[in-house]
Amino acid sequence: MNVLKPRPLSPLLAAAPVTYHGVRFDIRRVTAAGTGGGAQERDIVVHPGSVLIVPVLEDDYVVLIRNHRVSVGAALWELPAGTLEPPGEDPLACAERELIEETGYRAARMTPLLSFFACPGISNELMHAFVATGLTPVGQALDASEQITPEVVRWDQAIRMVKSGEIADAKTIAGLLYYYAL
């Protein structure tokens, strides 16, 4: 099991000025030395971290969601996920909350699966993945701005959806394939 611990900001990133302060993340401008002696400016998204949940229903099924994403102008097939709120929130508590909000299921067991950097070329976001089992329907608790529809899918269908490109969300591909490979 590959579970990483949250890390403090690197000294370079901590000293960098905030160029944008957002609701869920900040952007800092870093000047980093290159190998040839030159310097390069980079904008880095400083993120509090997030969770990803693989909700397993009766071994042969996984609960996916159709999540409307404004950034791509489409509803994507995804695993439920969410941002640690407030920063420093326990990832397990966040995963339990997000599973109910987005799928309408509560888990009897939430087991750590792996942690990974979501997009280290531009962000320090550390994502913690969990496997949720012993699912009981309790009803969705969506935020007012969310457009999410849960759907129970057979595992073999979910893997076909990854292979065909129907699932195009990287965190979902990583979570599904990592769990499936185990």
PyMOL commands that set and color helices and strands:
alter all, ss='L'
color gray80, all
select helices_A, chain A and resi 11-15+91-103+155-164+170-181
alter helices_A, ss='H'
color red, helices_A
select strands_A, chain A and resi 18-21+26-33+39-46+50-57+61-69+74-78+81-83+105-117+126-137+148-154
alter strands_A, ss='S'
color yellow, strands_A
deselect
rebuild
show_as cartoon
